[in-house]
Amino acid sequence: MAPRQKTALTATTPAASTVAAARAQQAKYSQMDFSSLNIHVLRKYRQVFKLNVKARSSKDELVMAVNRHFSGHMVDEVDTIARFLYTVHRGKL
């Protein structure tokens, strides 16, 4: 029996197209202007999320790194709303 080959996710597979569509939709809604944030906030974000940027980077470099990191996260809106409502209902917020 021949060994099974791994199938890579390409744009033609349903799962890949679903992920690509979700990322495109999220990119449409998750536009934030990180350049309006204080440099101290950007440095704290870099520190907390351990971004691969020098500690004394310029504000422009930090904005680019934070934007790249922030854009890389996908959020399940339904799950987020459900957890928020659960937290409010429990009185923890």
N, C-alpha and C positions, 0 to 999 in steps of 0.2 A: 504494500500500500504506500502511495506517495505521501510525503509529509505535507501537511496543510500550510499554505502560504498565508501570511498576514495580508489583510486588505487594508490599504491606506484610505483615509477619508479624503475624498476629492470633492470637487465642486459638483460632481454628478451624483454623488450618493445622497439619499434623502437626509441623512443625519447632518452631513456637511452643509447642505443647502439651508437646513433649518438653523444651524448655528450661525451661518453667514448672514441669514436674514435677521436673526435676533441681534447680532452685533451691529448691523446696519441700522436697525430701528433704535437700538440703544444709543448709538452715536448721534442719531438725530435729536434725541431728547437730553443727552447728558453733556451739553455744551456748558462749560463753566469758564469764567474769566479768572484764571488763577493769578494773572498779572495784577489784579486789583488787591490781592492779599498782601499783608505786611511781610517783609522778608523774614521776620522772626517766626511767623506762622509756617512759611515754606520750609524753613530750616527744621522746625519741630516735626513737620510731616516727613521730611527726609530722614530724620532720626528715628521716628516711631516705626516707619515702614522699611527702614534699612535700605534706602535707595542707593544705588551705586553712583554717587555723585560726591565730589570733594566737599569737605566740611565748609570751606570758605568759598563756595561757588558764587558766581554773580546771581542776581535776581533772575535774569533771563534764563540762565542755565537751570536754576531751580524750577522755574515755571515750566520749562520744557520737560524736565524729568518728572515732575508731579503730574503734569497733564498726560504724559505717556503712561505712567503708573495707574492713574485714575481711570483712563480710557480702557485699560486692559481688564477691568473687572466687569462682569456681567451681573445684573441684579434681577432676581425673579420678583417682579412687582407683586404678584398675587401672594407669594409667600411673605414678602416684606409687610404688606398691608395686614395680612392675617396675624403675623407676630405682633405688629403694632397694636392692633385691636385687642389681642389677647393680653398684652401688657397693660393697656389702659383698663381693661375689664378687671384685671387682678389688682389694680390700684398701685402698681409699681412705678408709675410714671408721674 
